[in-house]
Amino acid sequence: MSKLSGILVAAAVALPAMLSTPLAAQEAIKLTIASSHPTVVPWVGMMKTHFMARTDEILAKSGKYKIEWNEAFGGQLYKVNATLSSVEEGITDIGWVFSFPEAAKLPLSQASSNAPFATANPPVLLDVMAELLRTNKAFQKEWESHNLKVLGLTATDLYDIYTKKPLTGIADIDGMKISAPGVLGNWLRGTGANAVDGALPTYYTDLQTGVSDGVLTLALGALPVKIYEVAPYINRFDAGAAFSGAIAINRDSWDGLPAEVQDAMVEAGKYYTEAHGQDLVKRHEFALNKMVELGAGQNPPVTIVPMPASERAKWVSLLPDLAGDWAASLEQRGLPAREFMKQYMEGLRARGEKPVRDWDK
């Protein structure tokens, strides 16, 4: 038999054996991902377009694992008041935890909310909070004690006051009912306004029904839920950004994932946080201008009312010592709030920020 014939015979013998050996099967992992807010809200939409997509992209490189996502965005599983407990209890595997309504369970997470006007730079704010989550054990424990692992962080763009009638200055809100989310109602202390607890999914109805005369909110949230239709005057104070929560995964779900999937999610979470911070900067002005464009034909038309820096400074001067009051109440519970506030403010200043008020001093 020739050498070539021998090779062909050997190949013919080997082929059935090769075919009988199964290729490594791709493992499908089923996970539910949810939120209280709809995907038209940018940071929720980016959970799909950035966090989920990047996780899928990373896992596709090896092909060993594929996540079968069960999406339950927009309050399908739970509402605004249950974002933390729903991830903690495993109602969803992964969810956006909104920290503003969770002052009792996530007290240190309220630091930026109790230091208003400290920064108007969301990427810097997120960088400082990410550093604190890595280095501050009390902050780590605050999140981990609720049976979850943080994957990505969220912040707000700048806050303004949307009203049914234009303001001439901050003094005009004295006596008005202003809706604000959770702890941000503190930003109205000293102004004479009455804070009405609410959130983006409730603001439109609150304004429409007279529950509130205006809202303290952010452009990227106001645009998709059409706040401008019922509060056409955007009184622009540029009140600063705040830490607003995190994409988190139930710890039991996390512990059951292969290391490769965990690593992919950690990387995707970092990507999400960075992209979200940049998105807040890029889309803030766009959102304001878009609301003016969309509301040009309504009566009255949507109008941006610029507030001078002096009015912003006046607003800050009206506020009591929010940071001091916050720190004192938490230190009674044994939490290092004063030190945490100092680390937060120093982190901002170290990155070139110049807070309107030094809340740690």
N, C-alpha and C positions, 0 to 999 in steps of 0.2 A: 504493500500500500504506500502510495506517495506521501510525502510530508504534508501536502495540502489536504489530501483526503483525510489524513489523521486529525488535522485541526478541525475540519468540518464535522467529523464524527464526534469528537470531544465536545464541540459546541452544541451539537444536537442532544447529547446526553445531559449536558449541564443546564440547557434551557428549561426543561420541565422543573428541575430542582429550584431554579431561580424564581420561576413563576409561582411555585408553591410556597415561597417565603413571603409573607405579607409585608408591605411597606409600613413604616411607622405611622399610625393613625393620628390625625390631628384631634386634640382634645378640645371639646366645646365646653365652655364655662358660662353658665347662665347667671347674669347679674341684673338686678333692678336698679335703675338710676332715676331719681325723682327730684322734684322741687315744688315749692309752694307758688312760685311765680311762673308766668308763661315764658316761652322761649323768645318772644319778641323783646323781652328785657335782655339787653346785651350780655350781661355776665351769665345769665342762664342759657341763652342760645350758644354761648361759647363753651358750655359744658359738652355740647354735642359736636360743634365744629372744631374745637381745639382739644379738650381733654379726651373725649372718646375717640376722636379721629386719630390723635397722636398715639394713644394707647394701641389702637388697631394697627397703625402703621409700624410701630416698633415690633409688635408680636408677629407681624407678617414676615419679618426678616428671617426668622427661624422656621416659622410655619408649624411649630409644635402646638400652639394654643390659639384658639379663636374665641372671643367673647361674644356671646349671644345676648345683646342688650335688650332689656325690657324697659322701654321708656315710659315714664309716668310724670311728665312735666306739667306745670300749670295747675297744681292743686288737685290732681287726680287721686292722690293717696292721702294727702293731709294739707292743712292750711298754714297760714303764716305763724300761728301760735304753737305749732308742733313740729318745727323743722329739726330741732335738736333731739327731742324724744323719739321721733320717727326713725332717725338713723341709729340712735342709741338702742332702741328696742328691736331693730331689724325689720321694721315695717318696709323699709327700703334698704338695699345694701349700700348704696351710695346716694348722697344728697347734698344739696346746698344748705348749710346751716346758717341761718340768719341770726347774727349775734345781737342785733339791737333789741329784740324783744326778750332776750335771755339774760338780763342784768343779774338776776339772782344766781343763775347757774354758771354764767360766764362773766364773772365780775371784772377780772383784769382785762378782758377783751373790750371793755368800755373805756379804756384809757383815752384813746383819741377822741371819743365822743364827749369826754369831760375836759378836753383841751381844745375847744373850737378855735378856728382861725390859726392853727399852728402851722399848717402847710396846705398849699394849693397844688401840690405835686404828687398825684397818686402813685407813680412808680417808686418815688422815694419812700412814701408812706409804707407801701407793701414791702419794700426792701428792709426797712427797719423792723416791721412786724415779723417778717420771716427770720431775721436775725434773733429777735427776742424768743421766737418759738424754738430756735435751736439752742439758745444759751441760757434762758431763764427757766429754771426747774419748776417754779410755781405756775408759770404760764403753760408749760408742757402738761403739768398735772391737771390743770383746769380743763383741758380738752380731753386728755386721755382718761380721766376719771369717769367720763360719760361713755365708756366702751366704744371709743372710736379712734381712728387715726386720721390726721389732717393730711390732705393731699395737695390742695391748692388754696390760695388766699384771695379774698375779694375786698375791694374798697369802693368808695363812691367817687363820682366826679364832684364838682363844686355845687354847693347848696345856694338856692335862691328862694324868695318868697313869691308864690303865685297867688294872685288875688283877683276878686271880681271887680275891684275898683283900684286905680293906680295909687301908689304911695308916693308921698313927697319925701319921706325919710323914715327911719326906724321908729320914730315917735308915733307914727300913724297907726301902728298895730296895737297900741294901748287899747284894751277893751275888746279886741277882735278874738274870734275863735280860730286858732290855727292848728291844722292837723300836722302831726309829726310822728315819726316812727319810734316808739319806745323811748329809749334814753335820750334821743335827740330833742325831746320835749324840754329838756334842761336848757337848751339854747335860747329858750324864750323866757327863762326866769329873769326877772328884773325889768322886762320890757313892758309889762302890763298886759301882755297877751295871755289868753287862756289856751293852754295846750290840750289838744284833742288827740288821744292815741289812735294811730291808724297806720296804714302802709299802702304801697302802690295799688294793690288790688281793691282797696276801699275808698281811695281818695275821690274818685269821680263821683260816686254816689253821695259821699259826705258833702261835697260841694254842691251837688245838684239838689239835695234835699235840705240844705241849710244847716246841717250838723256843724259845718265849719265855714268860715268866711274866706279862708285861704289855706295854703299848704306850704310847709317847709320841705322842699324836695329838690331833686337833682334832674338835670336836663335829660340824661340818658334814660331815666325812668319815666319822666313826664311825657316825653314824645310818644313812645309806643302805647301808653294807656290813655293818651289824648286829654291830659289834664287841661291843656290850653283851651279846649272847647268850653269849659265851665269856669275857668279862671284865666281870662285872656291877658292879664297884665303880669308880665314876668319882671318882677322888681329885682334887678341884678345886683346882688351884694357880693358874689363870689366868696361865700362864707367858709370855704375850705373843704378838704376831703376828710373822710373818716374810714377806719377799718370797719368792715360790715359783716365779716364771717368767713366761711371756708367751705370748699368741697371736702367732704369727709366720708370715710367708709366705716361701716360697722366693724368693730374689732374682730368679732367672731368670723365674719365673712372674710376679713383680711387674713386672718390666721389660716384659713382653709385654702388660700390661693398658693399656687406654685411660686417659687422665688422669682422666676423669670417674669411672671405676670406682675408681681409686686414691684419689681424693678422698673418695668414699663410704666406702671401707674405713677410711681414717684417721679420719673422723668417727665411724663405727660403733665403732672401737676405743676412742676416748675415751669414748663412751657406755657401752660395755661395762665399762671400767675403773671409772668412777664408780659405775655401778649395782652392780657386783660388790662394791666396797668397802662400800657401804651395806647390801647384802644380808648380808655377813658380820656386821655389827653386829646387824641385826634378827633374824637367824635363829639366832644363837649360843645365846641363852637358850631359844628355842623348841626347838632340837635337843636340848639337855640335858633339858628337861622331857618331850619326846616319848619319849626313850629310857627314862625312868623309867616313863612311862605304858605303853609297849609291853612293857616287861620286868617289869611288876608281878606277872604270874602265873607267872613262871619261878622255878626254885629253884636258887640264891638269887635274890631279886628284885633288879632294878637299883636301886642306891643311890648317891646323890651324897654323897661324903664331903668336906665343906668343910674346906679347909686355911687356917689363919689366916695373916695377912700375915707373921707371924714365921717361919713355915715357908717361905714364899716367899723371904724375906730370907735364911734359913739356906741354902736351895738355892743362891742366887746367891753367897753367901759361900764355898761349897764349891768353886765353879768356879775353875779356874786363869785366867790372863790369856788367854782365848780370842782376843780381838781382837788383842792384842799378838803372840801366836804366829802367828796368821793373817797379820797384816801383815808380820811379819818374813820368813815363808816366801815371800810374794809379792814382796816388795821384792828378794829374791835373784834373782827372774826379771825384774826391771826394771819391775815394776808399782807405781803410786803408791798402794798400799793404805792406808798410814797417813793420807794426805791424804784418800782416799776415805772412810775411816771417820769422819774428822773432819767432812767435809761431810755425811755421813749423820746423825751425832748432832746436829750444829748445826742441821740441817734440822728434826729432830724438836723440839728445844728451842725453835726459833724459832716453831714452831706450837703452843707451849704444853705439850708433853709433858715429863714429869719422869721420866727413866729411873731405874730402881732402882739401876743402877750406870753410872757414866760411863766407858764402855769406851774412849773416845778420850783419857782423861786419866791 
